[in-house]
């Protein structure tokens, strides 16, 4: 595998390359979890949601194969930790879902927009980074630790090896862990793919299908990079560790906490204990991939805020996403793709919270728009009637 002194550089470089592909594919397919939910609520269209589910299925299948062949140890990942902070996952997911709907897009979507020239998204990402840092190490973090994190279930006390659906099956049936993982992954993937491809029009949408496959494969590759290529001896301590990850274990795609670490690195650049990590490389690579797509397609445009009300909504959404994403241990990508690819029960709780928060907020926004439209129609009058 080469000199272990270079493993950190390999992980960071590979992370940037994978994120570049992710940003390019996301921009090409207009990939957005909030947008997919909005399409369903407002238009009844499941096209973008099918792409998201296809990405989950591909990521799950490839990640399971990596685990079954011994390439990575998913039990050491954050989503599969046997301690299940269910209240933090649910509450954080709800906050993130509300925030991303108010802001008109999640962390991933704002990174893609920033690469295409959106100053508005750059401001959103900055405030999201501040809020996520506060949830990691600041005021929000104290509230989370005092009020939410204590509500947890220690699955290890019940004999669970991790917090995945496969572990639940193994515990319930006495099945060998590898067999349980293979059966669970196959069953979930089959169900997802059956739903995705039952729609005839979607089966003919090559761009969306290719996008879903690429995005899912890139997520699985992230586990391989940090969990296999980046797993080696620390030349200073001679311990075998996961190199260049903020969690000190294997990681895949996630954006909220990495935004906080990116801000920390910029603010404390002369602190020699801080380095560019896999997560920071994901942030930079996603923006670069989106920018490359925008330049290639001549769609790069500088974009600002439409109004003061727009600015207010964007900042409120950014703060909710930052605090909620850290509390839920991930965003629509960190929990929605990476977490679900491990069959983590905690990720399912977080995603349920995100979806519930987003759908509820979408319905409220639709109701408000209808009320305003009715009020405007009722109050129609000649344009000069209010002039003095």
PyMOL commands that set and color helices and strands:
alter all, ss='L'
color gray80, all
select helices_A, chain A and resi 4-29+33-43+47-68+74-76+86-103+107-115+119-137+139-148+155-158+165-173+177-197+200-203+206-229+256-267+278-296+308-327+334-342+345-378
alter helices_A, ss='H'
color red, helices_A
select strands_A, chain A and resi 83-84+153-154+231-233+240-242
alter strands_A, ss='S'
color yellow, strands_A
deselect
rebuild
show_as cartoon
